[in-house]
Amino acid sequence: MLPKCIDFLKSKSNPTPNDTTWMLYCSINIPHPAFNTNSTWLAGVDVKAIPKPTWLPRDQFHPADSYMSESKNVWSRNYTDQQIHKVRKTYYAMCYETDYMLGTVIDALKKYGHYDNTFIVFLSDHGEMNMEHRQVWKNSMYEASERVPFIIAPPPSMTNVHRGQMVSNLTSLLDVYPTLLEMAQMMNQPTEPIAMPKYLSGHSLFSFLYNDGTQSRSDVIYPLNRKVTAEYFSNMGNTGSFMVRSGSYKYIAFGRHSYDPSYKPQLFNVMKDPEELNDIALQNPAVVKELDDYLISLIGRSYFDLDKMVVKNDVELYKRFFVNKYNNVTLRKKLEKTYLGFDDSDMAKIETWQKQHE
């Protein structure tokens, strides 16, 4: 993908009058499982700066976390400190490689004459647990998985903007599209207000860009007391999870809670407790109620009802693409090939799951 991005920038080095604006989406597929790197990138990692994540005792784990750790084959493996460090070091080496690849794109912007009038947006769709909470990959509402890099660099030709500023306001990937709309309008309608589509849930981030009092031209003002939300139904979990961030608080609820009280909602103060190890839900019932009411108002139904709807849809997909497509022998072989150690008891669990939700 990277050479194609550079070829594209080269092709735009001598634009025609009708081809002066463009947008390039350059996708880089690391850092991402499977974790692979080499000595070049490992050498760029300060291994002494890599902290060891805190692993709570088994009896203090939330059941949603212990289930997911098991399904990812982390819980059952007795990782040594050296092995944990190796996983984390490899991930950071891949981040270093990503930085290098982004640098080659920026170099091409400069080489082909685009850098001075181009916005650069760098972001990710998810994070990486990287052994925190005894997990790898994503699939979680904890910060390591839920929080993503989001960098916007305005072109050097813009002089009335902040550079190198860290924005601490809560933002969302839903803000990317409205922000791109305002970027595009800067070229087509440089002075007129921008009427954002009313159905958008996100907001333009130009409110944080200017340093001279200039305001975003979006007709939807960025809310300073904003809450951001997410929901996730993971193949690695046994329940849907629902999250809302409000200020320093993060509230997480689960679809199973209606019939399994052990899947209790969680509340964290991520500013005071960045590792999210201290659930303070019981000590803050008013905050829990406020955030729970807000989440339910967005979902429009109970967590259990939505979770049940998703499971029913999963069953229908399983039947459509597997049960109705293959005979029993072929289906069994496919499952055995996909899941190491798959046996009769596992097949019985799948059949029970299917019957329960049909």
C-alpha positions as CSV (number, residue, x, y, z in Angstrom):
1,M,0.0,0.0,0.0
2,L,2.8,2.4,0.9
3,P,4.4,2.5,-2.6
4,K,1.0,3.2,-4.1
5,C,0.6,6.2,-1.8
6,I,3.9,7.6,-2.9
7,D,3.1,6.9,-6.6
8,F,-0.1,8.8,-6.1
9,L,1.7,11.9,-4.6
10,K,4.1,11.8,-7.5
11,S,1.2,11.7,-10.1
12,K,-0.2,14.9,-8.5
13,S,3.1,16.8,-8.7
14,N,2.0,18.6,-11.9
15,P,-1.8,19.0,-11.5
16,T,-4.2,20.2,-14.2
17,P,-6.4,23.3,-13.4
18,N,-9.3,20.9,-12.6
19,D,-7.2,18.6,-10.5
20,T,-5.7,20.8,-7.8
21,T,-7.4,19.2,-4.7
22,W,-7.2,15.6,-3.7
23,M,-7.5,13.3,-0.7
24,L,-5.2,10.3,-0.1
25,Y,-6.1,7.5,2.3
26,C,-2.9,5.6,3.0
27,S,-3.6,2.5,5.1
28,I,-0.8,0.9,7.1
29,N,-1.6,-2.4,8.7
30,I,0.7,-2.3,11.6
31,P,1.0,-2.4,14.6
32,H,-1.4,-5.3,14.5
33,P,-1.5,-9.0,15.3
34,A,0.3,-11.1,14.4
35,F,3.2,-9.4,16.1
36,N,6.3,-9.7,13.9
37,T,9.3,-7.4,13.7
38,N,13.0,-7.5,13.2
39,S,16.2,-6.3,14.8
40,T,16.1,-2.9,13.0
41,W,13.0,-1.8,14.8
42,L,13.7,-3.6,18.0
43,A,16.9,-1.5,18.2
44,G,14.9,1.7,18.3
45,V,12.9,0.7,21.4
46,D,14.1,1.9,24.8
47,V,13.4,-1.4,26.6
48,K,14.1,0.2,30.0
49,A,11.1,2.5,29.5
50,I,8.6,-0.4,29.0
51,P,6.5,-0.8,32.2
52,K,5.2,-4.2,33.3
53,P,1.4,-4.2,33.4
54,T,-0.3,-5.0,36.7
55,W,-2.1,-8.4,36.7
56,L,-4.7,-8.7,39.4
57,P,-5.2,-12.0,41.2
58,R,-7.7,-14.3,39.5
59,D,-10.4,-13.8,42.2
60,Q,-10.3,-10.0,41.6
61,F,-10.8,-10.2,37.8
62,H,-14.1,-9.2,36.4
63,P,-15.7,-12.2,34.7
64,A,-15.8,-10.5,31.3
65,D,-12.1,-10.0,31.5
66,S,-11.2,-13.5,32.7
67,Y,-13.4,-15.0,30.0
68,M,-11.7,-12.9,27.3
69,S,-8.3,-13.7,28.6
70,E,-9.1,-17.4,28.4
71,S,-10.6,-17.1,24.9
72,K,-7.4,-15.3,23.8
73,N,-5.3,-18.1,25.3
74,V,-3.5,-15.8,27.7
75,W,-5.0,-16.9,31.0
76,S,-4.0,-20.5,30.7
77,R,-0.4,-19.8,29.7
78,N,2.0,-19.1,32.6
79,Y,3.8,-16.2,31.0
80,T,7.1,-15.3,32.6
81,D,8.1,-11.6,33.1
82,Q,10.6,-12.1,30.2
83,Q,7.8,-13.3,27.8
84,I,5.5,-10.5,28.8
85,H,8.3,-8.0,28.1
86,K,9.0,-9.6,24.8
87,V,5.4,-9.2,23.6
88,R,5.3,-5.5,24.7
89,K,8.7,-4.8,23.2
90,T,7.6,-6.3,19.8
91,Y,4.5,-4.1,19.8
92,Y,6.5,-0.9,20.4
93,A,9.0,-1.9,17.7
94,M,6.1,-2.2,15.3
95,C,5.0,1.3,16.4
96,Y,8.5,2.5,15.5
97,E,8.3,0.9,12.1
98,T,4.9,2.7,11.6
99,D,6.5,6.0,12.4
100,Y,9.2,5.3,9.8
101,M,6.6,4.5,7.1
102,L,4.6,7.6,7.9
103,G,7.9,9.5,7.6
104,T,8.4,8.2,4.0
105,V,4.9,9.5,3.1
106,I,5.7,12.9,4.6
107,D,9.0,12.9,2.7
108,A,7.1,12.3,-0.5
109,L,4.8,15.2,0.3
110,K,7.8,17.4,0.5
111,K,9.6,16.0,-2.5
112,Y,6.6,16.4,-4.9
113,G,5.6,19.8,-3.7
114,H,2.5,19.1,-1.6
115,Y,3.6,19.5,2.0
116,D,3.0,23.3,2.3
117,N,-0.7,23.1,1.6
118,T,-1.7,19.6,2.8
119,F,-3.5,18.6,6.0
120,I,-2.1,15.4,7.5
121,V,-4.4,13.3,9.7
122,F,-3.0,10.2,11.5
123,L,-5.3,7.9,13.4
124,S,-6.1,4.3,14.2
125,D,-9.3,2.3,14.4
126,H,-8.4,0.6,17.7
127,G,-5.6,0.2,20.2
128,E,-3.9,-2.9,21.6
129,M,-4.1,-4.4,25.1
130,N,-0.5,-5.5,24.8
131,M,-0.7,-7.7,27.9
132,E,-2.6,-5.2,30.1
133,H,-5.4,-6.9,32.1
134,R,-3.9,-10.2,31.0
135,Q,-5.1,-9.7,27.5
136,V,-3.8,-9.1,24.0
137,W,-5.4,-7.7,20.8
138,K,-8.4,-5.3,21.2
139,N,-12.0,-6.4,22.1
140,S,-12.0,-4.4,25.3
141,M,-13.3,-1.1,26.7
142,Y,-10.1,-0.5,28.6
143,E,-8.0,2.5,27.5
144,A,-5.3,0.4,25.9
145,S,-7.9,-1.0,23.4
146,E,-10.4,1.9,23.3
147,R,-8.1,4.9,23.1
148,V,-6.4,5.6,19.8
149,P,-3.8,8.0,18.4
150,F,-5.4,10.9,16.6
151,I,-3.1,13.6,15.2
152,I,-4.0,16.5,12.9
153,A,-1.2,18.5,11.4
154,P,-2.3,21.6,9.5
155,P,-0.3,22.7,6.4
156,P,2.7,25.1,7.1
157,S,0.9,27.7,4.9
158,M,-1.6,28.2,7.7
159,T,-0.1,30.6,10.2
160,N,-2.9,31.2,12.7
161,V,-3.0,27.7,14.1
162,H,-1.7,25.8,17.1
163,R,1.2,23.4,16.5
164,G,2.3,20.7,18.9
165,Q,-0.7,21.2,21.1
166,M,-2.2,18.3,23.1
167,V,-6.0,18.5,23.2
168,S,-7.4,16.9,26.4
169,N,-11.1,17.3,25.5
170,L,-12.9,14.0,24.8
171,T,-13.1,13.3,21.0
172,S,-14.3,10.4,18.9
173,L,-13.6,8.8,15.6
174,L,-17.1,10.1,14.7
175,D,-15.4,13.5,14.6
176,V,-13.2,12.5,11.6
177,Y,-15.8,13.0,8.9
178,P,-17.1,16.4,10.0
179,T,-13.5,17.5,10.4
180,L,-12.7,16.4,6.8
181,L,-15.8,18.2,5.6
182,E,-14.5,21.5,7.0
183,M,-11.1,20.9,5.5
184,A,-12.7,20.4,2.1
185,Q,-14.8,23.5,2.5
186,M,-11.7,25.6,3.2
187,M,-10.9,25.2,-0.5
188,N,-14.3,25.5,-2.0
189,Q,-16.0,28.0,0.3
190,P,-13.2,29.7,2.3
191,T,-15.5,32.2,4.1
192,E,-19.0,30.9,4.3
193,P,-20.5,29.0,7.3
194,I,-20.6,25.2,6.9
195,A,-24.0,23.5,7.4
196,M,-23.1,20.1,8.9
197,P,-25.6,17.3,8.1
198,K,-27.9,17.1,11.2
199,Y,-27.7,13.3,11.3
200,L,-24.0,13.3,12.2
201,S,-23.1,12.4,15.7
202,G,-19.6,13.7,15.4
203,H,-18.2,17.3,15.5
204,S,-15.6,19.2,13.5
205,L,-12.4,19.5,15.5
206,F,-11.5,22.9,14.0
207,S,-12.6,24.4,17.3
208,F,-9.2,23.4,18.7
209,L,-7.1,24.4,15.7
210,Y,-6.9,28.2,15.7
211,N,-4.8,30.3,18.1
212,D,-6.1,33.8,17.1
213,G,-9.7,33.6,18.1
214,T,-10.9,32.3,14.8
215,Q,-13.8,29.8,15.2
216,S,-14.7,26.7,13.4
217,R,-17.1,27.5,10.6
218,S,-19.3,24.5,11.4
219,D,-22.8,25.5,12.5
220,V,-22.6,22.8,15.2
221,I,-20.6,24.1,18.1
222,Y,-18.2,21.5,19.8
223,P,-19.7,20.7,23.2
224,L,-17.1,21.3,26.0
225,N,-18.9,18.9,28.4
226,R,-19.1,16.1,25.8
227,K,-19.6,12.5,26.5
228,V,-18.2,9.8,24.1
229,T,-19.6,6.3,23.9
230,A,-18.9,2.9,22.3
231,E,-20.4,-0.5,22.2
232,Y,-18.7,-3.8,21.2
233,F,-19.8,-7.3,20.5
234,S,-16.6,-9.3,20.3
235,N,-16.0,-12.8,19.0
236,M,-13.6,-13.1,22.0
237,G,-16.3,-12.3,24.6
238,N,-19.5,-13.9,25.8
239,T,-21.4,-10.6,26.2
240,G,-21.8,-7.2,24.6
241,S,-20.1,-4.3,26.3
242,F,-21.2,-0.7,26.5
243,M,-19.0,2.3,27.5
244,V,-19.4,6.0,28.1
245,R,-16.6,8.5,29.0
246,S,-17.6,11.7,30.8
247,G,-14.8,13.8,32.1
248,S,-12.4,11.6,34.0
249,Y,-15.0,8.9,34.5
250,K,-15.5,5.8,32.4
251,Y,-18.6,3.6,32.9
252,I,-18.8,0.1,31.4
253,A,-21.9,-2.1,31.3
254,F,-22.5,-5.6,30.0
255,G,-25.4,-7.4,28.3
256,R,-25.3,-10.4,30.6
257,H,-25.9,-8.3,33.8
258,S,-29.7,-8.8,33.5
259,Y,-29.3,-12.5,34.3
260,D,-25.8,-12.9,35.6
261,P,-25.1,-10.4,38.5
262,S,-21.4,-11.2,38.5
263,Y,-21.2,-9.2,35.3
264,K,-21.6,-6.0,37.3
265,P,-21.1,-2.6,35.7
266,Q,-17.8,-0.9,36.3
267,L,-16.8,2.7,37.0
268,F,-13.2,4.0,36.7
269,N,-11.6,7.4,37.2
270,V,-9.0,7.1,34.4
271,M,-7.1,10.2,35.5
272,K,-6.5,8.9,39.0
273,D,-6.4,5.2,38.0
274,P,-4.8,5.0,34.5
275,E,-4.4,1.2,34.7
276,E,-8.2,0.9,35.4
277,L,-7.7,-1.5,38.3
278,N,-9.9,0.2,40.9
279,D,-13.6,-0.2,40.3
280,I,-15.3,2.7,42.2
281,A,-18.9,2.0,41.1
282,L,-20.2,1.1,44.6
283,Q,-18.7,4.3,46.0
284,N,-20.3,6.6,43.4
285,P,-23.9,5.5,42.8
286,A,-25.0,8.9,41.6
287,V,-22.4,8.9,38.8
288,V,-23.3,5.4,37.9
289,K,-27.0,6.3,37.5
290,E,-26.2,9.4,35.5
291,L,-24.0,7.6,33.0
292,D,-26.2,4.5,32.9
293,D,-29.3,6.6,32.1
294,Y,-27.3,8.4,29.4
295,L,-26.2,5.1,27.8
296,I,-29.7,3.6,27.9
297,S,-31.1,6.7,26.3
298,L,-28.8,6.3,23.4
299,I,-29.3,2.6,22.9
300,G,-33.1,2.9,23.3
301,R,-33.4,-0.5,25.0
302,S,-31.8,-2.6,27.7
303,Y,-28.3,-3.9,27.3
304,F,-29.7,-7.4,27.6
305,D,-32.2,-6.9,24.8
306,L,-29.5,-5.5,22.4
307,D,-27.1,-8.3,23.4
308,K,-29.8,-10.9,22.7
309,M,-30.6,-9.3,19.3
310,V,-26.9,-9.5,18.3
311,V,-26.6,-13.2,19.4
312,K,-29.7,-14.1,17.4
313,N,-28.1,-12.4,14.4
314,D,-24.9,-14.3,15.0
315,V,-26.8,-17.6,15.0
316,E,-28.5,-16.7,11.7
317,L,-25.1,-15.9,10.1
318,Y,-23.7,-19.1,11.4
319,K,-26.6,-21.1,9.9
320,R,-26.4,-19.2,6.6
321,F,-22.7,-19.5,6.0
322,F,-21.9,-22.8,7.7
323,V,-24.8,-25.1,8.7
324,N,-26.8,-24.6,5.5
325,K,-23.7,-24.5,3.3
326,Y,-21.8,-27.7,4.5
327,N,-22.7,-31.2,5.5
328,N,-21.9,-32.3,9.0
329,V,-18.6,-34.0,8.1
330,T,-17.2,-30.9,6.2
331,L,-18.4,-28.5,8.9
332,R,-16.7,-30.5,11.6
333,K,-13.4,-30.6,9.7
334,K,-13.5,-26.9,9.2
335,L,-14.1,-26.3,12.9
336,E,-11.2,-28.7,13.8
337,K,-8.9,-26.9,11.4
338,T,-9.8,-23.5,12.9
339,Y,-9.8,-24.4,16.6
340,L,-6.9,-26.4,18.0
341,G,-8.2,-29.4,20.0
342,F,-11.8,-29.0,18.9
343,D,-13.8,-32.1,20.0
344,D,-17.3,-33.5,20.6
345,S,-17.9,-31.4,23.7
346,D,-17.1,-28.3,21.7
347,M,-19.5,-29.4,19.0
348,A,-22.2,-30.0,21.5
349,K,-21.7,-26.5,22.9
350,I,-22.2,-25.0,19.5
351,E,-25.3,-27.0,18.9
352,T,-26.8,-26.0,22.2
353,W,-26.0,-22.4,21.6
354,Q,-27.7,-22.6,18.2
355,K,-30.9,-24.2,19.6
356,Q,-31.1,-21.7,22.6
357,H,-31.2,-18.7,20.3
358,E,-33.1,-19.8,17.3
